């Protein structure tokens, strides 16, 4: 069902439009008398209103919370009013006041999702605009994207077109963001915004190479907070601008924007009749803290965004850190045998299975290395399946090596910048805007999946292509990389449709392209190439702040140095610590298991059994509460504790870790339980007591560990009446 209304009918006839309920109540409504729209999602309300033929942004807060300081006043002129749309041409920045309202429509997407499309036309320019808002029922999350069309006769130059742009009231704002490149991904930082611009940019070609496509913003004046997440895997920027004394109306107000960056950090050129649509951004608000906001985003992610895998969070063994890029078949088989013994569910053969000289320079030639596999890769596949494991394979499908045959045969298939190949000396990036390139990619992926009957494919991306691209007339000028990203998304979707039981893992030199955009098309993502246990604590913490935990993939590798080695004389506490650090999501091992003692093998089997039976079932679909601050990546101190609570609040798991410079006893102030229900508390599978949920949350749970670098798992279960 669609509802469509024009401005002429609103203004001339005062027509009342009723939005019929698609579910238990309408999430999006239009009040013709007040000339305003209300978008509801869970606890949140987002309001737009019509004034002087333009549409403005009035309020975005949890229902019944404190309203914005400045409310609708028909006596105010447009300089007082807020907006949630901005576009920068080569000559000026245009906002809501520069466009007149044409019409709107409310669309029933599915029983619990509605969309509002508001259409505008430029007052003094030939631009047609559609703003798309979607409401996701109980989650508290709304999404937005913008589509513009050149309806003139001349080319239209667009320098900036944010997916989200809010002009917000004067207040004190604290901003939390995530920074860090390879090995330091998602380090949380908080600062108080001051007058001027606070700009964040990623121009490496990989979305999270420097910052995450995410922010958390707290209005210290009202106590309301906002979180937003841009679903895009290329170059982007976000800016937080507190206006200085530019006018008596704007001084102290905040403008927030986040959106893509066009090629060469320049402009997109839209020809007459052409359209450009921005990536989608999801956002929410809360009167609570950062976990309350992110749990709303996580609910949206798992219910409406992330593909549902055919299998649960499979425990993996990956060959890379255990065997390197030039493994021997007998060593691979030893790992397979021990992986099966300790309870691993899928064996993933990483890079090197195809190479002859240099695995990194030969990506793209996806033919098995017969020196390693004289009987073909099928011998390993059969061996893995004979041990009761699923089989997976690593590829790097978007790049080709500088020594690869595919590049020698097709030197014109890759990105160029000012006529030269975009390369890091080992690889170069394929240009998917060329039909023959994307056809090759689709064919190769399907060939590998079908030939080896893959259950899992790990797709890496070990190149930062930058932001300089020759457009070659293949697509709208300025959008070569943007279009390339969208095509890659489509290829992943087609691969999944062709192979519905396949698990697709995202990777980019660790977590350098880990965003909600690519996670709409994959099932899991590698968190970081930093695998040492101490920084891995912080890496997992940051990842499951932005994302629901079940897609965040980490491995137990070794003591340090990424070589897969573990001191076989280590204490059981330290070995448990190593195993449990990566259990805050998808869990795997990539260690020299063939060097482990039998007691280590037995201990690992026990811990994996515990993960599968007690941790994994709760993590899948849980709310996540970070009960301590994110540890320092270099010198983690104190305790770290992360709690997972099932949707019905009947089960909870708390992963606790005692770090250096810490007391032996820690009091956990947990969250999310049913306050009037009784719960039994088990620490390390030993029941300690039964307490009322409210008492547990108010007084906490004491956890004791005798030594640093040790871990305890707290299980909280509601007692059945």
Secondary structure, DSSP 8 states (H G I E B T S, - for coil): -EEEEEHHHHHHH--------SSSS-SEEEETTTTEEEEEETTEEEEEEEETTEEEEEEEEETTS---SS---TTS-GGG---S-EEEESS-EEEGGGEEEEEEEEEEEETTEEEEEEEEEESSS-EEEEEEEEE-GGG-EEEEEEEEEE-SSS-EEEEE--SEEEEE-S--EEEEEEE--TTSTTEEEEEE--SEEEEEEE-SSSTTSSB-SEEEEEETTT--EEEEEE--SS-EEEEEEE--TT-TTTTT-EEEEEEE--GGGS-EEE-TT-EEE---EEEEEESS-HHHHHHHHHHHIIIIIS---SSSS--EEESHHHHTTS--HHHHHHHHHHHHHHT--EEEE-TTSS-SS-TTTSTT-----TTT-TT-THHHHHHHHHTT-EEEEEE-TTEEETT-HHHHH-GGGB-EETTEE-B-SSEEEB-TTSHHHHHHHHHHHHHHHHHTT-SEEEE-------S----TTSSSBT-HHHHHHHHHHHHHHHHHHH-TT-EEEE-BTTBTT-SHHHHTS-SEEE--S---HHHHHHHHHHHHHHS-GGGEEEEE--SSTTS----TT--HHHHHHHHHHTTSSEEEE-S-GGGS-HHHHHHHHHHHHHIIIIIHHHHTT-EEEE-S----SSS-BSEEEEEEE-TTSSEEEEEEEE-BS--SEEEE------TTSEEEEEETTEEEEEEEHHHHHHH-EEEE-SSSSEEEEEEEEE---
